């Protein structure tokens, strides 16, 4: 009788942990996929950290960023209806895209028709901005600018959803790795 209860308890326990739900699909934002974002001029000037000898460069730097932001606003305004259509299609279909290959191919076609040309135009404008800023800024300031720019781009990438159980096992594995071996001795 004890064995029966023990086996039943173990089977129920394993079946509960075995039925993890798959992570939900993150919401698709077409503007982020196209790389459309605007620089905060005040934040950018703080992150670049101009030297006192470079104070005359700040107005030129802000002017270039304002020009870039206005160009990106025009690109965004002209392509908003198309991007919203792609976004609505992908978010409404959701899980069906994973199940139906024909539907997935059509969605990929929509993305290549709409999002990729917008992304290419934004990248061209960004490269032009970087070339202008490279001539204006010192090497050190330009390096900081590129670092700031990359961080802003990383914010556009959606985070992958994770299971809580996977996160817990990863944490316990990391704790085991960080322990000192040989009975707590360092060497």
C-alpha atoms as an extended CHARMM CRD file, in Angstrom:
* protein
*
       187  EXT
         1         1  UNK       CA              0.0000000000        0.0000000000        0.0000000000  PROA      1               0.0000000000
         2         2  UNK       CA              2.8660000000        2.3520000000        0.8460000000  PROA      2               0.0000000000
         3         3  UNK       CA              4.5310000000        1.5950000000       -2.4550000000  PROA      3               0.0000000000
         4         4  UNK       CA              1.3030000000        2.3050000000       -4.3320000000  PROA      4               0.0000000000
         5         5  UNK       CA              0.9700000000        5.7570000000       -2.7310000000  PROA      5               0.0000000000
         6         6  UNK       CA              4.6460000000        6.4810000000       -3.2820000000  PROA      6               0.0000000000
         7         7  UNK       CA              4.4790000000        5.5400000000       -6.9600000000  PROA      7               0.0000000000
         8         8  UNK       CA              1.2500000000        7.5120000000       -7.4420000000  PROA      8               0.0000000000
         9         9  UNK       CA              2.7400000000       10.5500000000       -5.7250000000  PROA      9               0.0000000000
        10        10  UNK       CA              5.8960000000       10.4000000000       -7.8590000000  PROA      10              0.0000000000
        11        11  UNK       CA              3.9400000000        9.9710000000      -11.1070000000  PROA      11              0.0000000000
        12        12  UNK       CA              1.7160000000       12.9460000000      -10.3190000000  PROA      12              0.0000000000
        13        13  UNK       CA              4.7370000000       15.0310000000       -9.3470000000  PROA      13              0.0000000000
        14        14  UNK       CA              6.6180000000       14.2260000000      -12.5400000000  PROA      14              0.0000000000
        15        15  UNK       CA              3.5610000000       14.8290000000      -14.7060000000  PROA      15              0.0000000000
        16        16  UNK       CA              3.0750000000       18.3000000000      -13.2130000000  PROA      16              0.0000000000
        17        17  UNK       CA              6.6770000000       19.3120000000      -13.9290000000  PROA      17              0.0000000000
        18        18  UNK       CA              6.5500000000       17.7430000000      -17.3810000000  PROA      18              0.0000000000
        19        19  UNK       CA              3.6960000000       19.9560000000      -18.5660000000  PROA      19              0.0000000000
        20        20  UNK       CA              5.4710000000       23.2720000000      -18.8830000000  PROA      20              0.0000000000
        21        21  UNK       CA              3.7760000000       25.6890000000      -21.2200000000  PROA      21              0.0000000000
        22        22  UNK       CA              5.8380000000       26.8610000000      -24.1550000000  PROA      22              0.0000000000
        23        23  UNK       CA              6.9560000000       30.4860000000      -23.9140000000  PROA      23              0.0000000000
        24        24  UNK       CA              4.5950000000       32.9680000000      -25.5110000000  PROA      24              0.0000000000
        25        25  UNK       CA              5.5920000000       34.6480000000      -28.7260000000  PROA      25              0.0000000000
        26        26  UNK       CA              6.8780000000       38.1830000000      -28.0580000000  PROA      26              0.0000000000
        27        27  UNK       CA              4.9070000000       41.0250000000      -29.5900000000  PROA      27              0.0000000000
        28        28  UNK       CA              6.3240000000       42.0060000000      -32.9790000000  PROA      28              0.0000000000
        29        29  UNK       CA              7.0720000000       45.7030000000      -33.4120000000  PROA      29              0.0000000000
        30        30  UNK       CA              7.7720000000       46.5220000000      -37.0570000000  PROA      30              0.0000000000
        31        31  UNK       CA              9.4370000000       49.8690000000      -36.3330000000  PROA      31              0.0000000000
        32        32  UNK       CA             11.9470000000       48.1410000000      -34.0780000000  PROA      32              0.0000000000
        33        33  UNK       CA             12.5900000000       45.4890000000      -36.7260000000  PROA      33              0.0000000000
        34        34  UNK       CA             13.1880000000       48.2410000000      -39.2860000000  PROA      34              0.0000000000
        35        35  UNK       CA             15.6050000000       49.9780000000      -36.9150000000  PROA      35              0.0000000000
        36        36  UNK       CA             13.5590000000       53.1610000000      -36.6090000000  PROA      36              0.0000000000
        37        37  UNK       CA             14.4030000000       55.0340000000      -33.4370000000  PROA      37              0.0000000000
        38        38  UNK       CA             15.2880000000       58.5750000000      -32.4790000000  PROA      38              0.0000000000
        39        39  UNK       CA             18.2770000000       59.7500000000      -30.5140000000  PROA      39              0.0000000000
        40        40  UNK       CA             17.7150000000       61.7070000000      -27.3340000000  PROA      40              0.0000000000
        41        41  UNK       CA             20.0970000000       64.5900000000      -27.9490000000  PROA      41              0.0000000000
        42        42  UNK       CA             20.6470000000       65.4840000000      -24.2950000000  PROA      42              0.0000000000
        43        43  UNK       CA             21.3160000000       61.8660000000      -23.3420000000  PROA      43              0.0000000000
        44        44  UNK       CA             23.6410000000       61.3850000000      -26.3180000000  PROA      44              0.0000000000
        45        45  UNK       CA             25.7410000000       64.4240000000      -25.4140000000  PROA      45              0.0000000000
        46        46  UNK       CA             26.0210000000       63.1420000000      -21.8390000000  PROA      46              0.0000000000
        47        47  UNK       CA             27.0440000000       59.6450000000      -22.9530000000  PROA      47              0.0000000000
        48        48  UNK       CA             29.6790000000       60.8780000000      -25.4040000000  PROA      48              0.0000000000
        49        49  UNK       CA             31.3100000000       62.9340000000      -22.5950000000  PROA      49              0.0000000000
        50        50  UNK       CA             32.9690000000       65.7490000000      -24.4710000000  PROA      50              0.0000000000
        51        51  UNK       CA             36.2340000000       67.1260000000      -23.1060000000  PROA      51              0.0000000000
        52        52  UNK       CA             36.4770000000       70.7780000000      -22.1590000000  PROA      52              0.0000000000
        53        53  UNK       CA             38.5630000000       71.3510000000      -25.3010000000  PROA      53              0.0000000000
        54        54  UNK       CA             35.7190000000       69.9130000000      -27.4280000000  PROA      54              0.0000000000
        55        55  UNK       CA             32.9580000000       72.2090000000      -26.1840000000  PROA      55              0.0000000000
        56        56  UNK       CA             32.8010000000       73.9410000000      -29.5780000000  PROA      56              0.0000000000
        57        57  UNK       CA             31.8710000000       70.5870000000      -31.1790000000  PROA      57              0.0000000000
        58        58  UNK       CA             28.6750000000       70.1510000000      -29.1210000000  PROA      58              0.0000000000
        59        59  UNK       CA             26.4760000000       72.4990000000      -31.2330000000  PROA      59              0.0000000000
        60        60  UNK       CA             27.5890000000       70.7740000000      -34.4480000000  PROA      60              0.0000000000
        61        61  UNK       CA             26.9620000000       67.3690000000      -32.8560000000  PROA      61              0.0000000000
        62        62  UNK       CA             23.4380000000       68.3380000000      -31.7550000000  PROA      62              0.0000000000
        63        63  UNK       CA             22.7090000000       69.8160000000      -35.2040000000  PROA      63              0.0000000000
        64        64  UNK       CA             23.7130000000       66.5560000000      -36.9060000000  PROA      64              0.0000000000
        65        65  UNK       CA             21.5550000000       64.5210000000      -34.5110000000  PROA      65              0.0000000000
        66        66  UNK       CA             18.5800000000       66.8410000000      -35.1000000000  PROA      66              0.0000000000
        67        67  UNK       CA             18.9980000000       66.4500000000      -38.8640000000  PROA      67              0.0000000000
        68        68  UNK       CA             19.2070000000       62.6770000000      -38.5080000000  PROA      68              0.0000000000
        69        69  UNK       CA             16.1110000000       62.5710000000      -36.2870000000  PROA      69              0.0000000000
        70        70  UNK       CA             14.1290000000       64.6750000000      -38.7790000000  PROA      70              0.0000000000
        71        71  UNK       CA             15.1270000000       62.4030000000      -41.6790000000  PROA      71              0.0000000000
        72        72  UNK       CA             14.1460000000       59.3060000000      -39.6880000000  PROA      72              0.0000000000
        73        73  UNK       CA             10.8110000000       60.9490000000      -38.7890000000  PROA      73              0.0000000000
        74        74  UNK       CA             10.1150000000       61.4300000000      -42.5010000000  PROA      74              0.0000000000
        75        75  UNK       CA             11.0100000000       57.8080000000      -43.2450000000  PROA      75              0.0000000000
        76        76  UNK       CA              8.8230000000       56.6730000000      -40.3580000000  PROA      76              0.0000000000
        77        77  UNK       CA              5.9050000000       58.8620000000      -41.4560000000  PROA      77              0.0000000000
        78        78  UNK       CA              6.0320000000       57.6160000000      -45.0510000000  PROA      78              0.0000000000
        79        79  UNK       CA              6.2440000000       53.9350000000      -44.0850000000  PROA      79              0.0000000000
        80        80  UNK       CA              4.0000000000       53.8090000000      -40.9960000000  PROA      80              0.0000000000
        81        81  UNK       CA              0.9050000000       52.3820000000      -42.7820000000  PROA      81              0.0000000000
        82        82  UNK       CA              2.9070000000       49.5470000000      -44.3430000000  PROA      82              0.0000000000
        83        83  UNK       CA              4.7510000000       48.7750000000      -41.1090000000  PROA      83              0.0000000000
        84        84  UNK       CA              1.5100000000       48.8020000000      -39.1080000000  PROA      84              0.0000000000
        85        85  UNK       CA             -0.0480000000       46.3640000000      -41.5820000000  PROA      85              0.0000000000
        86        86  UNK       CA              2.8770000000       43.9490000000      -41.2210000000  PROA      86              0.0000000000
        87        87  UNK       CA              2.8150000000       44.3200000000      -37.4390000000  PROA      87              0.0000000000
        88        88  UNK       CA             -0.9280000000       43.6960000000      -37.2580000000  PROA      88              0.0000000000
        89        89  UNK       CA             -0.6600000000       40.6450000000      -39.5130000000  PROA      89              0.0000000000
        90        90  UNK       CA              2.1590000000       39.0370000000      -37.5390000000  PROA      90              0.0000000000
        91        91  UNK       CA              0.6570000000       39.7640000000      -34.1120000000  PROA      91              0.0000000000
        92        92  UNK       CA             -2.8120000000       38.5310000000      -35.1090000000  PROA      92              0.0000000000
        93        93  UNK       CA             -1.5250000000       35.2850000000      -36.6020000000  PROA      93              0.0000000000
        94        94  UNK       CA              0.8080000000       34.5610000000      -33.6910000000  PROA      94              0.0000000000
        95        95  UNK       CA              1.1450000000       30.8280000000      -33.1150000000  PROA      95              0.0000000000
        96        96  UNK       CA             -0.3900000000       29.9180000000      -36.4940000000  PROA      96              0.0000000000
        97        97  UNK       CA              2.7930000000       31.0930000000      -38.1950000000  PROA      97              0.0000000000
        98        98  UNK       CA              4.7640000000       28.3420000000      -36.4450000000  PROA      98              0.0000000000
        99        99  UNK       CA              2.2760000000       25.6500000000      -37.4160000000  PROA      99              0.0000000000
       100       100  UNK       CA              1.5710000000       26.5470000000      -41.0610000000  PROA      100             0.0000000000
       101       101  UNK       CA              4.6490000000       26.7230000000      -43.3020000000  PROA      101             0.0000000000
       102       102  UNK       CA              2.7780000000       28.3340000000      -46.2070000000  PROA      102             0.0000000000
       103       103  UNK       CA              1.5820000000       31.1190000000      -43.9370000000  PROA      103             0.0000000000
       104       104  UNK       CA              5.1020000000       31.5600000000      -42.5550000000  PROA      104             0.0000000000
       105       105  UNK       CA              6.4660000000       31.9220000000      -46.0890000000  PROA      105             0.0000000000
       106       106  UNK       CA              3.8740000000       34.5940000000      -46.9180000000  PROA      106             0.0000000000
       107       107  UNK       CA              4.7320000000       36.5210000000      -43.7540000000  PROA      107             0.0000000000
       108       108  UNK       CA              8.4490000000       36.3180000000      -44.5750000000  PROA      108             0.0000000000
       109       109  UNK       CA              7.6110000000       37.6730000000      -48.0220000000  PROA      109             0.0000000000
       110       110  UNK       CA              5.7340000000       40.5920000000      -46.4650000000  PROA      110             0.0000000000
       111       111  UNK       CA              8.6850000000       41.3250000000      -44.2100000000  PROA      111             0.0000000000
       112       112  UNK       CA             11.1710000000       41.2730000000      -47.0900000000  PROA      112             0.0000000000
       113       113  UNK       CA              8.9190000000       43.5470000000      -49.1740000000  PROA      113             0.0000000000
       114       114  UNK       CA              8.1860000000       46.1090000000      -46.4680000000  PROA      114             0.0000000000
       115       115  UNK       CA             10.5930000000       46.0020000000      -43.5390000000  PROA      115             0.0000000000
       116       116  UNK       CA             13.9180000000       45.2950000000      -45.2410000000  PROA      116             0.0000000000
       117       117  UNK       CA             13.8490000000       48.2960000000      -47.6450000000  PROA      117             0.0000000000
       118       118  UNK       CA             12.9930000000       50.5850000000      -44.7270000000  PROA      118             0.0000000000
       119       119  UNK       CA             15.8050000000       49.0620000000      -42.6720000000  PROA      119             0.0000000000
       120       120  UNK       CA             18.2380000000       49.5700000000      -45.5530000000  PROA      120             0.0000000000
       121       121  UNK       CA             17.3070000000       53.2420000000      -45.9150000000  PROA      121             0.0000000000
       122       122  UNK       CA             17.6810000000       53.7780000000      -42.1520000000  PROA      122             0.0000000000
       123       123  UNK       CA             21.0880000000       52.0650000000      -42.1890000000  PROA      123             0.0000000000
       124       124  UNK       CA             22.2550000000       54.2940000000      -45.0640000000  PROA      124             0.0000000000
       125       125  UNK       CA             21.2540000000       57.4050000000      -43.1290000000  PROA      125             0.0000000000
       126       126  UNK       CA             22.9630000000       56.0270000000      -40.0310000000  PROA      126             0.0000000000
       127       127  UNK       CA             26.1860000000       55.3620000000      -41.9400000000  PROA      127             0.0000000000
       128       128  UNK       CA             26.0890000000       58.9080000000      -43.3180000000  PROA      128             0.0000000000
       129       129  UNK       CA             25.6170000000       60.2500000000      -39.7880000000  PROA      129             0.0000000000
       130       130  UNK       CA             28.5350000000       58.1740000000      -38.5110000000  PROA      130             0.0000000000
       131       131  UNK       CA             30.8040000000       59.4270000000      -41.3210000000  PROA      131             0.0000000000
       132       132  UNK       CA             29.9330000000       63.0310000000      -40.4780000000  PROA      132             0.0000000000
       133       133  UNK       CA             30.4430000000       62.4550000000      -36.7680000000  PROA      133             0.0000000000
       134       134  UNK       CA             33.7560000000       60.6950000000      -37.3560000000  PROA      134             0.0000000000
       135       135  UNK       CA             35.1280000000       63.8460000000      -38.9720000000  PROA      135             0.0000000000
       136       136  UNK       CA             33.7530000000       66.0570000000      -36.1920000000  PROA      136             0.0000000000
       137       137  UNK       CA             34.5110000000       64.0330000000      -33.0540000000  PROA      137             0.0000000000
       138       138  UNK       CA             37.8040000000       62.8790000000      -31.5840000000  PROA      138             0.0000000000
       139       139  UNK       CA             38.6320000000       59.1640000000      -31.6700000000  PROA      139             0.0000000000
       140       140  UNK       CA             37.7140000000       58.7230000000      -28.0270000000  PROA      140             0.0000000000
       141       141  UNK       CA             34.4010000000       60.5690000000      -28.3620000000  PROA      141             0.0000000000
       142       142  UNK       CA             33.5570000000       58.7130000000      -31.5610000000  PROA      142             0.0000000000
       143       143  UNK       CA             34.1980000000       55.3850000000      -29.8220000000  PROA      143             0.0000000000
       144       144  UNK       CA             31.7920000000       56.4110000000      -27.0630000000  PROA      144             0.0000000000
       145       145  UNK       CA             29.2650000000       57.4720000000      -29.6830000000  PROA      145             0.0000000000
       146       146  UNK       CA             29.4350000000       54.0670000000      -31.3970000000  PROA      146             0.0000000000
       147       147  UNK       CA             29.0460000000       52.3320000000      -28.0220000000  PROA      147             0.0000000000
       148       148  UNK       CA             25.9890000000       54.4890000000      -27.2190000000  PROA      148             0.0000000000
       149       149  UNK       CA             24.5520000000       53.8200000000      -30.6730000000  PROA      149             0.0000000000
       150       150  UNK       CA             24.9550000000       50.0440000000      -30.2950000000  PROA      150             0.0000000000
       151       151  UNK       CA             23.2470000000       50.1160000000      -26.8900000000  PROA      151             0.0000000000
       152       152  UNK       CA             20.3170000000       52.0090000000      -28.3840000000  PROA      152             0.0000000000
       153       153  UNK       CA             20.0380000000       49.3900000000      -31.1400000000  PROA      153             0.0000000000
       154       154  UNK       CA             20.1560000000       46.5570000000      -28.5860000000  PROA      154             0.0000000000
       155       155  UNK       CA             17.1520000000       48.0600000000      -26.8170000000  PROA      155             0.0000000000
       156       156  UNK       CA             15.1180000000       47.4430000000      -29.9800000000  PROA      156             0.0000000000
       157       157  UNK       CA             15.7370000000       43.6870000000      -29.9120000000  PROA      157             0.0000000000
       158       158  UNK       CA             12.9760000000       41.8590000000      -28.0000000000  PROA      158             0.0000000000
       159       159  UNK       CA             14.0530000000       39.6080000000      -25.1510000000  PROA      159             0.0000000000
       160       160  UNK       CA             13.4280000000       35.9010000000      -25.5190000000  PROA      160             0.0000000000
       161       161  UNK       CA             10.8760000000       34.5970000000      -23.0170000000  PROA      161             0.0000000000
       162       162  UNK       CA             12.2050000000       31.9610000000      -20.6360000000  PROA      162             0.0000000000
       163       163  UNK       CA             10.5890000000       29.3840000000      -18.4080000000  PROA      163             0.0000000000
       164       164  UNK       CA             10.8880000000       29.9650000000      -14.6780000000  PROA      164             0.0000000000
       165       165  UNK       CA             12.0050000000       26.3690000000      -14.2230000000  PROA      165             0.0000000000
       166       166  UNK       CA             14.8300000000       26.7670000000      -16.7630000000  PROA      166             0.0000000000
       167       167  UNK       CA             15.9470000000       29.9580000000      -15.0520000000  PROA      167             0.0000000000
       168       168  UNK       CA             16.0290000000       28.1890000000      -11.6720000000  PROA      168             0.0000000000
       169       169  UNK       CA             18.1490000000       25.3120000000      -12.9860000000  PROA      169             0.0000000000
       170       170  UNK       CA             20.5410000000       27.7550000000      -14.6610000000  PROA      170             0.0000000000
       171       171  UNK       CA             20.9500000000       29.6570000000      -11.3940000000  PROA      171             0.0000000000
       172       172  UNK       CA             21.6530000000       26.4940000000       -9.4220000000  PROA      172             0.0000000000
       173       173  UNK       CA             24.1920000000       25.3830000000      -12.0310000000  PROA      173             0.0000000000
       174       174  UNK       CA             25.9560000000       28.7290000000      -11.8160000000  PROA      174             0.0000000000
       175       175  UNK       CA             26.0610000000       28.5090000000       -8.0290000000  PROA      175             0.0000000000
       176       176  UNK       CA             27.6070000000       25.0520000000       -8.2590000000  PROA      176             0.0000000000
       177       177  UNK       CA             30.2480000000       26.3100000000      -10.6730000000  PROA      177             0.0000000000
       178       178  UNK       CA             31.2300000000       29.2070000000       -8.4720000000  PROA      178             0.0000000000
       179       179  UNK       CA             31.8880000000       27.1000000000       -5.4000000000  PROA      179             0.0000000000
       180       180  UNK       CA             35.4230000000       26.5480000000       -4.2980000000  PROA      180             0.0000000000
       181       181  UNK       CA             36.5810000000       22.9610000000       -4.5610000000  PROA      181             0.0000000000
       182       182  UNK       CA             38.7300000000       20.8500000000       -2.2710000000  PROA      182             0.0000000000
       183       183  UNK       CA             36.6810000000       21.3710000000        0.8820000000  PROA      183             0.0000000000
       184       184  UNK       CA             36.4270000000       25.1360000000        0.5620000000  PROA      184             0.0000000000
       185       185  UNK       CA             40.1370000000       25.7120000000        0.0470000000  PROA      185             0.0000000000
       186       186  UNK       CA             41.0510000000       28.0080000000       -2.7300000000  PROA      186             0.0000000000
       187       187  UNK       CA             44.1230000000       26.1190000000       -3.9360000000  PROA      187             0.0000000000
